[in-house]
């Protein structure tokens, strides 16, 4: 019994020393790992992520010609689409489009379904509370649109008591609710998920008027033969920017630089004339 104990203690001591040595080595290896920089997608900014992936994901309506629409080849096309392609090119990546109703674009952006919205998103103080914008890349005049035979609506004040159509979730809807109704008196607002349906209702007399810019309406009117017209002076002018999620300054600044560069080298003018048949006003 006594001799067994004598043999046991040296062996136990040796095991204990070995365990302490291995533990110390393990601790040293762990510290070395933590001191070594390991890049990860979770810590890189959005600009780096986009460049690493090689793709700029862009959300848009896809039903708002000539700004953005699906062409006969089933491809996303239009002014916004061309701007998106040029911006992506200057970031050194390709563009990938996701089309959906305008009313859900901002919430989808915040849910990270795409990196940016390039779909005539008007820059407003209200929207700035939840998303960021680049500098404007286009300014559009908004006019009153009525049936060709209309003689009763020529200005905003004539909306009182009428049925007025507008895109759901758009700045035009906000304008009608927050500015026009308090200014001219009560009228009924009917909202639409796409422009063509609102124009179909206007053409059929189901609404009395809508508001929009003439560039957006011309292709639809020409294609469908709608008997409608713009009346009066522009009721407002809206500036649209590229919308991005909050707290991505490097990404936003890179988009701004791309827009500035394509304006400076004449690419912007070429795209504008391609879709609107005229030179752009000074931006």
N, C-alpha and C positions, 0 to 999 in steps of 0.2 A: 504493500500500500504506500509506504513511504517512498520507495524508489520510483513508483509511477508518478507521484506528485513532482519529484525532482525533474523527471523528463518532461512533464506537462508544462511547467512554468516557462522554460526557455522557448518552447514551441509557441506558446500563447503570446509571449513577448514579441517574438519575431513577426507573428501575424499582425499584431497591433501596430508595430513600426511600419510594416509594409502598407497597411491600410492608411496610415497617416500620410505616408509619402505619396500614394496614389491619389488621395484626397486633395493634397496640396497641388499636385500636377493638374488635376481636373479643374481646380479653382483657377490656376494660372491660365489654362486653356480657355476657360469661360471668359476671363477678363480680356484676353487677347481678342476674342471674337467680338466683344462688345465695343472694343476700341477701334475695330476695323470698320470703315464706312461701307454699308450695304445698301445700295439704292433700292427703293421699292416704289411701286406705283402709288401706294397709299400716301407717300410723302412728296412725290413730285407734283409740280403744278400742272394745270390742265394743258397748257401749251406744250409742255414736254410730253405729256401722255398722247396728245394728238399727233405730234411728230413721231413718237415711237411707234404708234399704231399705223401711221401712214395714211390715216383716214380722218377727214373732217366730217362729222355727222351733223346734217342740217335738217331742221324741221321746217315745213311750209304747208300751205293749204293744198296746192296742186289743182285747184279749181278756179283760179283767179287770173285768167288770161288778160293781157299779155304778160303779167307779172310772173305768174307761175302756174303751169298747167301740164297735163299729160298729152303729149303729141301723138300723131298717128303711128309712131313706132313704139308706143307705150313707154316713152321716156319722159322724165320731168324736163320741161323746157320753159323758156321765158326770160324776162329781164332779171328777175331775182335769181333764177337758176344760173344764168350766165355770170352774174356778179359773184355768186357762191363758187362757181368753178374757177374764176380768176383769183379770188381770195385764197382758195385752197392751193392753187398752183403756186402762189407767192409764199405760201407756208411750206411748200415742198411736199404736199400730200394730195391725195385724191379726195373727191367729195362723194358722200353717200347721203341720199335724200330719204326722208320719211314724210309722207303726206298724210294729213289728218285735218279734221275740222278746226277752224281758227280758234274757236272757243276753248279748245283743250291744249293749244300749243304751249302756253306759258307753264301750265301745270306739268306737262310732259317734259319741258326743259328742266324744271326744278327736280323732277324725278330722274333726271340724267338719262332720258331715252335718246337724247341727242345733245350735241355740244353748243349749238347756236340755232337761233331762228332767223331766217332771211325770208320774210314773207310780209313785207309792208306793215311791220309792227310800228305804229305811231309812237313816238317818244312823248310820254306824259309824266307829270309829277307822280301820279298815282302808281303807274307801272314802275317808276324808279324806286319805289319803296320795296319792291320784291325782286326786281331784276336790274341788271346793268345794260347800258347801251353803248355802242360805238357812236362816233359822230354821225350825223345824218348822211345817208347815201342817196336820198331822193326827197323832193318836196312835191306834194300833189295838191292841186286845188280841188275842193269838193263843191259840187253844184247840185241843185235840185233837179231831179229827173221825173218827168210826167208823161202821160200818154200824148201822142201827137195832137189829138183833137182837144186837149185840155185848154180851157181859157180862164179857169178860176184860180189856179195856183201859179203864181209868178215870183213869189218871195216867201221867206220863212213865216211871216205873220199869217199867211194863208193856210198854214197847217192846222189852225185851230178847228177842232171838231172833225178832222179828217183821219183816215187810216194811212199810216206811214210805215213803209217797210225798211228794214235795215239789217245788216249782218250781225248775227249773235256774237256778243263778246268783243265787238270792234269799238274803236274809238268813236266812230259815228254813232253807235248806240248810246254811248256815254254822253256824247254831245247832245243828242235829242232829249235824253232824260234830265240832264243836269243844267243845260243851257237853254235849249229851245222851248221846252214846256214852261219853265218859269217865266220865260220872256214873252211868249205868244199866247199862252193859255193851253188848256188840256186838249190833247189829241191821242189817238190810239196808236201804239207802237206794236208792229208785228215783226218778229225776228226770224232770220233765216240762216241756215248753215252754209249756204252757197249763194253766189250772186245770180246765177242763171234762174234759180227758182223764184227769187224776188222779182226779176224782170218778167218772168212768165206771168206772175200774178199781176204785175203792173200792166202788162200788155192786155191781160184779160179783164182788167177793171176790178180785181179783187182788193187792190190797194189803190190809193189816190196818188201817191208819190213815193219816191225813195231819194236817198242822197248818196252820191258816189262821185268818183272822178271820171271824166270822159274817156281817159286812156283805158281804164279798166272795162268800160262798157262797150267800146267800139267793136272789138272782135266778136263779142257775143251778139250784139245787135246785127252786125253784118251777116253772121252765120245763120241766125234764126229769123231774120226779117221782122224783128219787133218794131212796132210803130210807136216809138217813144222819142223824147227830145230833152235836151237840157235847157233850162230857163233861168233868166236873171244872172246876176253877178255871183261869183263864188261866195259861198257862205263862210268858208274857212279854208285854211291851207294847213296840211299836215306834213310833218317831217318824219320819215321812217329811218330807223337805224337797225343794225344787227343786234339782236337781243342775246345776252349771255347770262349765266348764273352769277350771283353775287360772289365777291371775294375771289375773283380770278383776274387780277389786274394785268398780269403778263399776257394772258390770252387776249383780253380786250385790247390792249395796246398793240399787239401784233396784228389783230384784225384792222385796227385803225390805220396802222402803217401800210397795210396791204391796200386799203381803200384809197389812201392818200397817193400811193404810188401809181395805182391804175388810173387815177384822175390825172396825175401829172404827165403820164406818158401817152395820153390820148385814148387809152383802151376804154375808159368810161364813156367818152363821147361816141365811140364806135358802137358800143352796146346799146346806148340810149337811142341813137338814130336807127339802129336795126329794128328796135321794137316800137318806137313811137313816131318814126318818120320825120323827126325834127331835132335840132340841136338842143341840148339841155340848157335851162336857165342857169345863171351863175349860182353855184352852190355855196 
